[in-house]
Amino acid sequence: QVQLQQSGPGLVKPSQTLSLTCAISGDSVSSNSVAWHWIRQSPSRGLEWLGRTYFRPKRFNDYAVSVKSRISINPDTSKNQFSLQLNSVTPEDTAVYYCARGPWIQLDFDCWGQGTLVTVSS
Amino acid sequence: QSALTQPASVSGSPGQSITISCTGTSSDVGSYNLVSWYQQHPDKAPKLMIYEVTKRPSAVSNRFSGSKSGNTASLTISGLQAEDEANYYCCSYAPSNTWVFGGGTKLTVL
């Protein structure tokens, strides 16, 4: 049974960096058969895919064009987790952020974290 | 990448069937058999209901089915139950290793 547990602050000031972590149990962040994604949801933008990290076997990343200049997703194999960093945030980045697992062949999201509401405000 | 187009709301009575459409373009829905559907109850994370257009995870009821024609995918729920009331989102794999979601459809069970 794969479980994803998110952690990180719920309030970030404008222009600062949003940082979230997703701890994995029941699978491995370095697995060759899955990718690890971040997705966000807001009333104005709906569900929005942000990016992924995966090993095939070396490490790769893909990012959404809308955030490509500001985003970094990194695995931590020693802790079996992966993280999201989003720089230079504005109130438009206020959303519920989810981490998710994506099986390589199906290219869907079959397991999700519990979600973290991040508010960007001074 | 523009969001996929879904109706804002659909409704049906218990026992009836409903269908939710999801329209994309020839670059996403029309190019890949990689459409998935997610159910989301209030304040919960989305749950995978259909993947690869028509396939169903083992734990999902066979009342849920998916299909695709051209640039439009569809989710059908038969034998509607009160617990099916939720928001439903489609998603498609898209060029350059990206994904695009639909705007969501609120299903009301009357």
Boltz contact constraints between the chains, C-beta under 6 A:
constraints:
  - contact:
      token1: [A, 46]
      token2: [B, 103]
      max_distance: 6.0
  - contact:
      token1: [A, 46]
      token2: [B, 104]
      max_distance: 6.0
  - contact:
      token1: [A, 47]
      token2: [B, 89]
      max_distance: 6.0
  - contact:
      token1: [A, 47]
      token2: [B, 101]
      max_distance: 6.0
  - contact:
      token1: [A, 49]
      token2: [B, 99]
      max_distance: 6.0
  - contact:
      token1: [A, 62]
      token2: [B, 97]
      max_distance: 6.0
  - contact:
      token1: [A, 98]
      token2: [B, 45]
      max_distance: 6.0
  - contact:
      token1: [A, 106]
      token2: [B, 51]
      max_distance: 6.0
  - contact:
      token1: [A, 106]
      token2: [B, 52]
      max_distance: 6.0
  - contact:
      token1: [A, 107]
      token2: [B, 34]
      max_distance: 6.0
  - contact:
      token1: [A, 107]
      token2: [B, 93]
      max_distance: 6.0
  - contact:
      token1: [A, 108]
      token2: [B, 36]
      max_distance: 6.0
  - contact:
      token1: [A, 108]
      token2: [B, 48]
      max_distance: 6.0
  - contact:
      token1: [A, 108]
      token2: [B, 51]
      max_distance: 6.0
  - contact:
      token1: [A, 110]
      token2: [B, 48]
      max_distance: 6.0
  - contact:
      token1: [A, 112]
      token2: [B, 45]
      max_distance: 6.0
  - contact:
      token1: [A, 112]
      token2: [B, 46]
      max_distance: 6.0
  - contact:
      token1: [A, 115]
      token2: [B, 45]
      max_distance: 6.0
